[in-house]
């Protein structure tokens, strides 16, 4: 580290340094990642417009890098981005390692989306220290261990998705000394399926104060009985408890869930009479197959719900030789649907390019749309898919994304009745997307900004192969030059101190005149202001070399300084 002290007593103004901590933090992230965007050069992520970085008052507030092909881990230096509100690293399959406990220091974070990466290890307990978070999407990773009870502290949480991991242990509820998920009375989505959760569902988990609309606990190792308190959640629309080991009868309180449209209770060990679901008038899809419900007559309410698809296959009632009801036959139709060309002849394209529905050759962004609880079973009805295509395009257009068209194909259901659709998104006006467009499309899908038609139910998107055809070249690297510049001051008249940190080429110190500093900060323009410290205001400046500087203009008569530099202001 080198320093040069220059005095300008005639100015009557003090100038001192404020360290641009966020630059250091981003540089640390950049150094741990491969394939960062090619625009990540220079010392000013905000002024240089790094792809995926948004700023306010020269502070990084958003990092959205979905589907960028990033490789590496998430550094604990992320904690220094104290103004960060959105962090979306979804669909980077080569991002791995643990989620650092420092994530809990991002007190202004509202959205944390790490969908479809390869993070592993336990979810840190510090995740419960994010008071403003509304979207927490950690699904489709390799997280292990238990669900942190501290998540119950996230009182602003709207969306909780921990599905498709390897989480174990019980579902936490609050005690006299610890929080739990029962405290999330404003959360609307509990997505915990496709894990290895065990134990019972605590009756305390549900209450009449809750606003839940989706409870997805399928494909776990949950045991015991279905709690009667579930019937208290009057807002519930989709319920999946299938593929567990629940026993006993279905509580009668279930019938009070008047707005539930989809309910899966299949593949458990439920017995007793078929539940009386009279009053569930909007129920459209009911799967109670592969249980041990009594060998009795079909209840009348089944036939009263005209639009209801009911599956009872694998129950004793379906083993009667005289039973011919469709309830006992599971239809698994295949569909060859693919979005048709729009009154045009498909183009003959070069290698790796595809013809869009508008018959234009391009490199599409691809992936899978996965719907966790669709309301329909007839995959041969192409109207569902044309409506979905329109809904996708309307969403992309409303967010001013450069999308020409979308192509859906091969609708199919797996053994858990999840509906899969191949998705191709084609660029508008050129044959490929740039990085900004890809990250924004990924964000619309990962952040649930796109709302599918109601018949499709809750969904998630899983990106396909890494997009390799960005405008301006292939996947970038992390070897671009970067340097940080800091300017400081001492009290007792005006003193200017220049520090250059972490620059191997540094040879000696550099001094600037007060007039030069005025020029670099546009005469201390308000638009260059980036914050305030205890002794004055901090301005952003750019040297003729393009290097970023932070300059504090101290209040006249300030007692700050002496021989030191206040990095923390």
Buried (B, 14 or more C-beta within 10 A) or exposed (E): EEEEBBEBEEBEBBBBBBBBBBBBBBBBBBEBBBBBBBBBBBBBBBBBEBBBBBBEEBBBBBBBBBBBBBBBBBBBBBBBBBBBBBBBBBBBBBBBBBBBBBBBBBEBBBBBBBBBBBBBBBBBEBBBBBEBBBBBBBBBBEBBBBBBBBBBBBBEBBBBBBBBBEBBEBBBBBEEEEBBBBBBEBBBBBBBBBBEBBBBBBBBBBBEEBBBBBBBBBBBEBBBBBBBBBBBBBEBBBBBBBBBEBBEBBBEBBBBBEBBBBBBBBBBEBBEEBBBBEEBEBBBBBBBBBBBBEEEEBBEBBEEBEEBBBBBBBBBBBEEEEBEBEBBEBEEEEBEBBBEBEEEEBBEBEEEBBBBBBBBBBBBBBBBBBBBBBBBBEBEEBEBBBBBBEBBBEBBEEBEBBBBBBBBBBBBBEEBBBBBBBBBBBBBEBBBBBBBBBBBBBBBBBBBEBEBEEBBBBBBBBBBEBBEBBBEEEBBEBEBEBBBBBBBBBBEBBBBBBBBBEBEEBEEBBEBEBEBBBBBBBEBEEEBBBBEBEBBBBBBBBBEEBBBBBBBBBBEEBEBBEEEBBEEB
